[in-house]
Amino acid sequence: MDLIHTQPIANSIIYSFLGIIILIVAYFIIEKITPENTWKEVVQKNNIAVAIVLAAFIIGISMIISAAIHG
C-alpha cells in the first residue's frame, strides 16, 4: 500500500487516541474538583441528576476536543 493512502488512516488513529486521552484527563480533573465521587454517586446511589451533568460534561468536552482536532 502506498504511503499516501496510509497517512490519513494513521492520522485518524493518532488523533482518536489523543482525543480519548484528553477526555480521560478532563474527567479526572472534574473528579478532583467536585466534592463527591461522581462515579459512586451515579452507580451506587443512582443519582440521575449527577449522571445527566456528567453526560453533558462528556459531550461538551468531546465537542471541544473534536473542534480543536478538526481545526
N, C-alpha and C positions, 0 to 999 in steps of 0.2 A: 504494500500500500504506500502511496505517495505521502511525503511529509506534509504537503499542503492539505490533504484530506484528514490527517490525524490531528492537526493543530487545533481546530475548533472543538474536537472531542476532548482533548487534553485540557483545554481552557475551561470547558464546561465542568469537568470533574474537579479541577483545582478550585474554581470559584464556588462550586457547590459545597465542597468541604470547608472552604474558608467561611462561607455564609453560615454553615451549621456550627462551626466553632465560635463565631462571633455571637450567634444566638444563645449558645450554651453559656458563654461568658456573661452575656447580658442577663440571663436568667439568674445566675449565681450572684450577680451584683444586686439585683432586685431582692433575691432571697436574703441577702445580708442586710439590706436597708429596712425591710419590713419587720415589724416586731414579732410576728408569728411565723411559724414554719408553714409556708403556703401549701406544700405538698401534703403535709399532715392534715391541714385544715380541709383540703379537698377530699382526700381519700378516707381518712378515719372519721372525721366529723361531718362529712357530706355537706360542706358549706358551698352552696350553689353560687352565692354572691362572689366568693373568692375565686371560684372556678371561672366565672364569667370575666372577672377582672384579669385573671391570669391568661385566659384565652385571648382577650383583647390586647394584652401586652405582647403576647407572642405574635399575633397577627400584625400589630403595629411595627414591632421591631423587624419582622420579616419583610415588610414592605419597604422600610428604610434601607435594609441591607440590599434588597433587590434593586432598588433605585440607585444605590451607590455603586453596586457592581455593574449594572447596566450602563451607567454613565449618563 
